[in-house]
Amino acid sequence: MKQDAPNRVCRQSIFAKLGRLSYRYRVLILVIWGVMLLLSLVSTPHLDYFLKGVGMAYEAGEATRAEQLLKQELNVDPDALTVVFESANGSSLDERKPELEQILTQVRRLPSVSSVVSAAEHPEYRSSDGTTEYSVINLKVRGSEAVPAIDSIEQVTTQSHALTLKTYVTGKPVVDRDAQRISKADLSRAESIALPLTLIALLFVFGSAVAAAMPVAMGVMAVSVTFGLLFLVALKMDLSVFALNTTSMLGLGLGIDYSLLIVNRFREELLSGTVEQAVIRTVDTAGRSVFFSGLTVCIGMVSLLMFPILILRSLGVAGSLVVLLSVVAALTLLPAVLAILGKGINRWRVVRPAPQTGGIWTFFARNVVRYGVAAVAVVLVILAVFASPFLQARFGIGDASILPSHVPAREGVEVLKRSFGPGEISPILLAVSTKIPADRILSEQHIATLYNLVTKLKTDSRIAKVSSIVNIDLKLNLENYQQLYRNPQSIPLPTLADAVKQLSSNSTTLIVVNSHTDSNDQATRNLVQELRGLSLDGLQVQVGGLAASQLDTLQVVYRRFPLVLAAIMAVTFVVLCLLLKSVVLPLKAIMINLLSIGASFGALVFIFQEGNFHTWLNFTPLGYLDILLPVILFCVLFGLSMDYEVFLLSRIKEAYDRSGNNSASVVEGLERTGRIITSAALLMIIVAGAFALTSIIFVKALGLGIAIAVFIDATLIRAILVPATMHLMGKWNWWAPKFLGLDRIKLELD
C-alpha cells in the first residue's frame, strides 16, 4: 500500500494540483478565508434591512397590473394595513364609538400614516352582530421603512383601550415584518439545536474532538461568508427573508457533509503516506466527489432562478452561493487546515470510532447483492406506499397562515374570517376601465353596463357581497344612478358623493367582490377565471386581489416547472456521464431520485395537508400544500440525492476501474461508503430536523421534507436499491455508446 502511494500522488489531475496548492499555500489560504469571514461578520448585521418580505407571489401577472392601475388611478393600495377591533366580552362596539374614534384619531396623527378609513364612513366594515369592525390604514412609506410605522400603530392600538377591547393589526406589510422577525428567531434557535447535536454525532463518527470540530467549523464558515455575499447581492436585487433560513440549512448540512467526506478520506490516506501525500490524494479522490456532488446540488438551486417569483429566485441565489462556498471551503480551506494539523487530526480522542470497513456493512453489502431481486421489490413497494398520498395533493399559496396561530397578524385574519366570512380578507378587485381612454366611465351607457354586471354578480351563489359605485344605495335603480352621475359635482347623497370623489380618473372604477370561500379554494379560483373572461360593451376588466395573485402564481409555476424539471435532469445527466463514463448509471440515478423525491412528497401531503402529527409538530393544518414547497424541495432534493449517489458510485467506480469485477466493486463500494454516507445523512437529518421545529409552517415543512427525503435516500435508496440494481445489471452499468467517446473525455479532471 505504501509503495503505491508515490505513484498515486504523481497524477496530474486538476484535483491533485489543487491539493498540492492547498498544502503549499496553506497559511495564505487561511488568511484569505479569515479576511472574508471578518468582512462578512461586519456586513451581516445590516442584511435584515435590505430583505423584501416573504415574496411568495408572482409580481408580473395580471393581478399586479390591475393593482398598479387601481393604485395609479384611484389610489387604492392593496398593501394597506387593516386594524381589527373585536369586543372581548361579546358586547356591541356601538357603545365604544368614542373610544374607537379616539384611537383612530391618534393613528391619523402619526407622520407615516396617509389616511384612515373606518367603519364610520363604511358601515360594511362592521359585522352584522356589531361585535367586530375594522379600519383600513394607508401608509406613506413602503418596504423596510414601513416597519417603524407598523410598530407605532400597534403601540397606539394596543395601549389606548380597556381590557374589554381586542385589537389586531394585520395586512401584507405586517405579515412580512412578522415573518422576518420570527424567521430570524427561528434561525438562531435551529442553529443552537443543530450545532451541538451535530458535534456530538461527529464525536461518535471520528472519535476525536479535533476531527469532529472540522466539519462543524467548515459549515459555519460557509454559512457566515455566504451571509456576507448575500448582503452585497441584496444591494442590487430583492431577496426574500427566507433566503437566510435556506442558507443556514443547506450551508450547515452540506458544509458538514462535504467536510466529513474530506476528513474521513484524509485519515485513511494518513495511514499510507506523508501529510502532503494524504492532502493531495484526499483532494484528488474525495475532493472530486465533493466537486461533482456540489455541482449537482448547484444545478438544482440555479434552476430556481427560472421562476419569476421572489422567494424562488432568492433561494436559488442563496442556495447556489452557499453550496459553492461549501465546495470551495472543502477543497481549499479544509485541506489547508488538515495540512497544518497533520496527524494532530486524531488528537483528543473521546470515544472509540467504529471501524471504517468490515462488520455490519460487509454483511449488509453481501446480502444486498445476494438477494438483489427481493431487495428491489421490497424497496419499490415501500416507496410506492410513501408516495401514494401525493396523488391527492391539493395546492395553494401561503398568506398570513404561514405565521404561527398566536401571532396577532394571523389572529386578526382569523377574526375577520369568523365575523365577515373567508372572502372578506381576500376581496377580488375588478379594475373596470373604458376601452377608449377619452371615454367617461360615468356615462349613461357605461353606468348601465356596470349596473347590469353588478346585478348579475349579486345573483352568483359563490359571491357573498359586491361593492361598487352602482349599488351603494339599495333604494336607487339604474335610472337613478344615471341621473345622479350626469352631474357628479351636485350629487346630494353623501355616500355617493364620497365614492365619486375617489374617481380621480374619468376612465376607471373599482368593483369589489367578496366570495363565500377563501382565496385558496378552487371555487374562488374558478370565479377569478370567469371574471377575467368577462366581455363588456366598451369596457375592459382586469382582476386583482389576493386570490387573483395566487392564481397567477400557480399558473406560472405550472408553466415553468416542466421546463425546470427537464433542465435539471438533462444537465445532471451530462455531469454524471462525464464523471462515471456511463450512460446507464446516470439514467438509473435520475429515475431512482424521482422515486425517492415522490416518497418524501407523499409524506408531506400526509402530514401537512391531511394534518397527521400536527399536535406533535405544533402547527395548524391548512388543508393544502403550498405549491412553492414541492418546487423548492424538488430542486434541493434532486441535488442532495445525487450527493449521496456520487459518493457511493465514485467509490464503486474506483473499485471497478481497479478490478473490473462489477459485483465485487458494488460490495466494496458499499463497505467503504456505507458508514460514511449514513453518518453524513444523519448529520443532514439533524440540521434539517432542527428547522422542522421552527414556528413558520413553510420553513417547518421545508426542514421536515428534507429530513424525510434524506432518511429515505440514505436507507432504502443508497443502502439497498442502488447496490442491488447495480448488481443485477452487471456490466451494463458501465455501458455507453462508443460514438459519445466518454472514455476519451478527460477535461483535465481525470
Disulfide bonds with the S-S distance in Angstrom:
none
